[in-house]
Amino acid sequence: MSEDKWPIDQAAIRDAVTWLITARRFAGPRKVLDELCSRLTAAGVGVFRSSAFIRTLHPSILGRRYTWTAGEGIDMVEAPYAVLDSDLFRMSPVAKVYTTAEPLRLRVGEVGFQSHYNNIDELRDEGASDYVIQPLFFTNGEVHAISWTTRRAGGFSDDELAAFDAVVPPFTRATEIYCLRRTAVTLLDTYVGHGAGARILSGNINRGDAQEIDAVILAADLRGFTDYTASHDGAQVVERLNAFFDILVAPITARGGEVLKFTGDGLLAMFPYERAADRGQRCRDALDAAQTAVEALAGSTGADEAIRCGIALHPGRVLFGNVGSDSRLDFTAIGAAVNLAARLETLAGELGRDIVVSADFAAGEGGKYQSLGHFKLKGLADDREAFVPAGGS
């Protein structure tokens, strides 16, 4: 094929590079890959598919693949860490680029072309004639990748390959900047919770920065954990804790709650609300989460025995913000409502109850409750009445 059969608009390629370098706002790999591929095809580059393979720092996701297909737009697929041990990954061009940090070209349309890579049959079925995958070098040494596929007879021309070489470096840098922010969001969500993470990223990082908010507090504690740690090895202890938190956290987050912290074998969470009219619903959300967790725990086992816990619920006003030293801060909720919930959780353990709620919670939720009586709680001047949901254990 002659090099001028598919003329490339070089000015449009330069414009694409300038756009990547000078863009004031990066909308993420999905939208930027879509725009970039649209610009390349408008410039005469014969791409019908492009995929960006971006690794991520996430507790359960290895990375994401963003695929642009002409006339179809962008599709995104997440890959778990388990894929690293699969033949699907080991036999892929992506694995080769990750390992060697070198570009790879597969001239699928050439007569007699053979390859051991696992995407060859798929490329041929799609009518591809050429496939190029290039490394994306992040400044921290990580290697990511982007691939280009064409159906044009003869494959990519030298001008098209040069166009890829021109746009890949600025695309890489823009993607890295986005990934750094996304990593920060992921880590903050993972370690301090979504609401706290959003506040930290927005600049609420000064010690003493705190906001009064209304929330239903949920305090939970794993039963018998001290005795368990004394009679089991470390792996079993960690397994038991993780099983407990998996079961407890899922219904909390599913109902709009936010886990504030793990306290050894316990957990503190809250269900915020802005209007007094929403208090009842948030109480119901918290109770539903607690009951769902208790039911799930009843049918679960840890390393060798059933897992049980005590949960306390109480609505009230809390201070949500930064506390700590000048060099080590914790973004959490503090206040009388948190203290009362913690004391009720201790009471739940003493009474052997799964769920104990305050009088304010029982009134706010509006359901049927059975009084357990009035109790002197540590640190509180007045006796407090405690309740359990009617029919609760």
C-alpha positions in Angstrom: 0.0 0.0 0.0 1.4 3.4 -0.9 1.9 5.8 2.0 -0.4 8.4 0.5 -3.4 6.1 0.0 -4.8 7.2 3.3 -3.7 10.8 3.7 -3.4 12.1 7.3 -4.3 15.7 8.3 -1.1 16.6 10.2 -2.6 19.9 11.4 -5.4 18.0 13.0 -3.0 15.7 14.7 -1.1 18.7 16.1 -4.3 20.1 17.3 -5.1 16.9 19.1 -1.7 17.0 20.9 -2.3 20.7 21.8 -5.8 19.8 23.1 -4.4 17.1 25.4 -1.6 19.3 26.7 -3.6 22.5 27.3 -7.0 21.1 28.4 -8.1 22.9 31.5 -10.4 20.1 32.7 -9.7 16.4 32.3 -13.0 14.5 32.3 -11.3 11.1 32.8 -10.1 8.3 30.5 -13.6 7.5 29.2 -14.5 10.9 27.7 -10.9 11.8 26.7 -10.4 8.5 24.8 -13.7 9.1 23.1 -12.7 12.6 22.1 -9.1 11.5 21.1 -10.3 8.7 18.8 -12.9 11.0 17.2 -10.2 13.5 16.5 -7.9 10.8 15.0 -10.5 9.4 12.7 -11.5 12.9 11.6 -7.8 13.4 10.7 -7.9 10.3 8.5 -6.4 7.8 10.9 -8.1 4.4 10.3 -8.8 3.3 13.8 -11.9 1.3 14.4 -11.1 0.3 17.9 -8.9 1.5 20.7 -8.5 0.3 24.3 -6.7 2.0 27.2 -5.7 -0.4 30.0 -5.3 1.5 33.2 -4.2 -0.1 36.5 -5.6 1.3 39.7 -4.9 1.3 43.4 -8.0 -0.3 44.7 -8.6 -3.0 47.3 -10.5 -5.3 44.9 -10.0 -3.9 41.4 -6.7 -4.5 39.5 -7.5 -2.1 36.7 -10.0 -0.8 34.1 -10.2 -1.3 30.4 -11.8 1.6 28.4 -12.6 0.5 24.9 -13.7 2.9 22.1 -15.3 1.4 19.0 -16.2 3.4 16.0 -19.9 4.2 15.9 -20.5 2.7 19.4 -18.6 4.9 21.8 -16.9 3.8 25.0 -17.3 0.6 27.1 -15.6 0.1 30.4 -14.7 -3.2 32.1 -13.1 -3.7 35.5 -10.7 -6.6 36.1 -10.2 -8.2 39.6 -6.7 -9.1 40.9 -7.5 -12.8 40.2 -7.1 -12.1 36.5 -3.3 -11.9 37.0 -3.2 -15.6 37.6 -5.3 -16.5 34.6 -4.2 -17.7 31.1 -6.5 -15.1 29.7 -4.1 -12.4 31.0 -0.8 -14.3 30.7 -1.4 -14.9 27.0 -2.5 -11.4 26.2 -0.6 -8.6 24.5 -1.3 -6.4 27.5 0.7 -8.8 29.8 3.5 -8.6 27.3 3.6 -4.8 27.3 3.3 -4.7 31.1 6.3 -7.1 31.3 8.6 -5.7 28.6 7.5 -2.0 28.5 7.9 -2.3 24.7 5.3 -1.7 22.0 3.9 -4.7 20.1 2.5 -5.0 16.6 0.4 -7.9 15.3 -0.1 -7.7 11.5 -3.1 -9.9 11.6 -4.0 -9.3 7.9 -0.8 -10.6 6.5 -0.9 -14.0 4.7 0.4 -16.7 6.9 0.5 -14.6 10.1 0.7 -16.7 13.2 0.8 -15.8 16.9 0.3 -17.3 20.3 -1.5 -14.3 21.7 -5.1 -15.0 22.7 -6.7 -12.1 20.9 -5.8 -13.2 17.4 -9.0 -15.1 16.6 -11.1 -12.3 17.9 -9.2 -9.8 15.7 -9.6 -11.9 12.6 -13.3 -12.4 13.3 -13.7 -8.7 13.4 -11.9 -8.2 10.1 -8.9 -6.5 11.7 -5.8 -6.2 9.5 -3.4 -4.6 12.1 -3.1 -4.3 15.9 -0.7 -2.0 17.8 -0.4 -1.8 21.5 1.9 0.8 23.2 3.1 1.3 26.8 1.9 4.3 28.7 4.7 5.4 31.1 3.6 7.0 34.3 6.1 9.1 36.2 6.2 6.7 39.1 7.5 3.9 36.9 4.2 2.1 36.3 3.4 0.8 32.8 -0.1 1.0 31.5 -1.1 0.4 27.9 -3.2 1.6 24.9 -4.0 -0.4 21.8 -5.1 0.6 18.3 -6.9 -1.7 15.7 -7.7 -1.1 12.0 -9.6 -2.9 9.3 -7.9 -1.1 6.5 -6.2 -3.3 3.9 -2.4 -3.2 4.5 -2.7 -2.2 8.1 -1.5 1.1 9.6 0.7 3.4 7.5 3.8 5.0 8.8 1.9 8.3 9.2 -0.7 6.6 11.3 1.9 5.1 13.5 3.5 8.5 13.9 0.2 10.0 14.9 -0.1 7.4 17.7 3.5 8.2 18.8 2.5 11.9 18.9 -0.7 11.6 21.0 0.3 8.9 23.4 2.7 10.9 25.6 0.2 13.8 26.3 -2.6 11.3 26.7 -0.4 9.4 29.2 0.3 12.5 31.3 -3.4 13.6 31.3 -4.4 10.1 32.3 -1.9 9.9 35.1 -3.1 13.2 36.6 -6.6 11.9 36.6 -5.6 8.5 38.1 -3.7 10.2 40.9 -6.8 12.1 41.9 -9.0 9.0 41.5 -6.5 7.0 43.6 -6.7 9.7 46.3 -10.5 9.4 46.2 -10.4 5.6 46.4 -8.0 5.5 49.3 -10.0 8.1 51.2 -13.2 6.3 50.6 -11.5 3.0 51.7 -9.9 4.3 54.8 -12.0 7.2 56.1 -15.4 6.8 54.3 -17.0 8.5 51.3 -18.4 11.5 53.2 -15.2 12.2 55.1 -13.1 11.6 52.0 -15.1 14.2 50.0 -14.7 16.7 52.8 -10.9 16.2 53.0 -10.5 16.5 49.2 -12.5 19.7 49.3 -10.0 21.2 51.7 -11.3 20.5 55.2 -8.0 19.4 56.5 -7.3 21.9 59.3 -7.3 20.5 62.8 -10.5 21.7 64.5 -12.5 22.0 61.3 -15.8 20.4 62.3 -19.4 20.7 61.3 -22.5 19.9 63.4 -24.7 17.4 61.6 -27.7 15.2 62.6 -27.2 11.5 62.2 -28.3 8.1 63.5 -25.3 6.5 65.1 -24.7 2.8 64.8 -22.1 1.2 67.2 -21.3 -2.5 66.9 -19.0 -4.9 68.6 -17.9 -8.5 68.0 -18.9 -10.8 70.8 -16.3 -13.0 72.5 -13.4 -11.7 70.5 -10.9 -11.5 73.4 -11.4 -15.2 74.3 -11.3 -16.1 70.6 -7.9 -14.4 70.0 -6.5 -16.3 73.0 -7.3 -19.7 71.5 -6.8 -19.1 67.8 -3.9 -18.2 65.5 -3.5 -14.9 63.8 -4.8 -16.1 60.4 -8.0 -17.3 62.0 -8.4 -14.0 64.0 -8.0 -11.9 60.9 -10.4 -14.2 59.0 -13.0 -13.8 61.7 -12.7 -10.1 61.8 -13.0 -9.8 58.0 -16.0 -12.1 57.9 -17.7 -10.0 60.6 -17.0 -6.6 58.9 -18.0 -7.9 55.5 -21.4 -8.9 56.8 -21.9 -5.8 58.8 -20.6 -3.1 56.4 -22.6 -4.3 53.3 -26.1 -3.5 54.6 -24.9 -0.2 56.2 -23.5 1.2 52.9 -26.4 -0.2 50.9 -28.8 1.9 53.0 -26.7 5.1 52.7 -24.8 4.8 55.9 -21.2 5.6 56.3 -18.6 3.6 58.3 -16.5 6.1 60.3 -14.0 3.8 61.8 -13.1 0.2 62.8 -12.2 0.1 66.4 -10.4 -3.2 66.8 -13.3 -5.7 66.9 -15.9 -2.9 66.7 -17.3 -0.5 64.2 -18.8 3.0 64.3 -21.1 4.2 61.5 -23.6 6.9 61.0 -26.7 7.6 58.8 -26.7 11.4 58.3 -29.8 13.5 57.6 -30.4 17.2 57.0 -34.1 17.7 57.8 -35.9 16.7 61.0 -38.6 15.2 58.7 -36.0 12.6 57.5 -35.1 11.4 61.0 -37.7 8.6 61.0 -36.6 7.2 57.7 -32.9 7.3 58.6 -33.8 5.5 61.8 -35.6 2.8 59.8 -32.5 2.6 57.4 -30.2 2.0 60.4 -32.5 -0.5 62.0 -32.9 -2.4 58.7 -29.1 -2.5 58.2 -28.7 -3.8 61.8 -31.4 -6.4 61.5 -30.0 -7.6 58.1 -26.5 -7.9 59.6 -27.8 -9.8 62.6 -29.7 -12.2 60.4 -26.7 -12.8 58.2 -24.4 -13.3 61.1 -26.8 -15.9 62.6 -26.2 -18.1 59.5 -22.5 -17.5 59.3 -19.4 -19.1 60.8 -15.9 -17.7 61.2 -13.0 -20.1 61.4 -15.0 -22.7 63.4 -18.0 -21.1 65.2 -20.9 -18.7 64.7 -20.2 -15.0 64.7 -22.3 -12.8 67.0 -22.3 -9.1 67.7 -24.1 -6.4 69.6 -25.4 -3.3 67.9 -26.7 -0.1 69.4 -28.6 2.7 67.6 -29.2 6.3 68.7 -30.0 9.5 66.8 -28.6 12.9 67.7 -26.3 15.8 66.8 -22.6 15.1 66.3 -19.5 17.1 65.4 -18.1 15.7 62.2 -14.6 16.8 61.4 -10.8 16.8 62.2 -9.5 15.9 65.6 -6.0 14.9 66.6 -2.4 16.3 66.8 -0.9 18.8 64.5 0.7 16.0 62.4 -1.8 13.1 62.7 -5.5 13.8 62.3 -8.6 11.6 62.3 -11.8 12.6 60.5 -14.6 11.3 62.6 -17.8 12.0 64.5 -17.7 12.9 68.2 -20.2 14.2 70.7 -22.8 13.1 73.3 -24.8 11.0 70.7 -21.7 9.0 69.8 -21.0 8.4 73.5 -24.5 7.3 74.3 -24.5 4.8 71.3 -21.2 3.4 72.6 -22.6 2.9 76.1 -25.7 1.2 74.7 -23.5 -1.1 72.7 -21.7 -2.1 75.9 -25.1 -2.6 77.6 -26.2 -4.9 74.7 -23.2 -7.1 75.4 -23.9 -7.2 79.1 -27.6 -8.1 78.5 -26.8 -10.6 75.7 -29.0 -8.6 73.2 -28.3 -8.3 69.5 -29.8 -4.9 69.0 -30.4 -2.2 71.7 -31.8 1.3 70.9 -32.3 4.5 72.8 -35.6 6.0 73.7 -35.0 8.8 71.1 -34.4 6.1 68.5 -37.6 4.2 69.4 -39.7 7.4 69.2 -38.1 8.5 66.0 -38.3 5.2 64.2 -42.0 4.8 65.1 -42.1 1.0 65.4 -42.9 -1.3 68.2 -40.3 -1.7 71.0 -40.0 -3.4 74.3 -38.4 -1.6 77.2 -35.5 -3.3 79.0 -35.7 -0.8 81.8 -33.6 2.1 83.0 -29.8 1.8 83.4 -26.9 3.7 84.8 -24.5 4.1 81.9 -20.9 5.0 82.4 -20.1 8.7 82.0 -23.8 9.7 81.9 -25.4 11.5 84.8 -29.0 10.3 84.4 -30.3 6.8 84.0 -31.3 5.9 80.4 -34.0 3.7 79.2 -33.0 1.1 76.7 -35.3 -0.8 74.2 -35.2 -3.7 71.8 -37.3 -4.1 68.7 -40.5 -6.0 69.5 -39.9 -9.7 68.8 -36.1 -9.1 68.8 -33.7 -11.5 70.5 
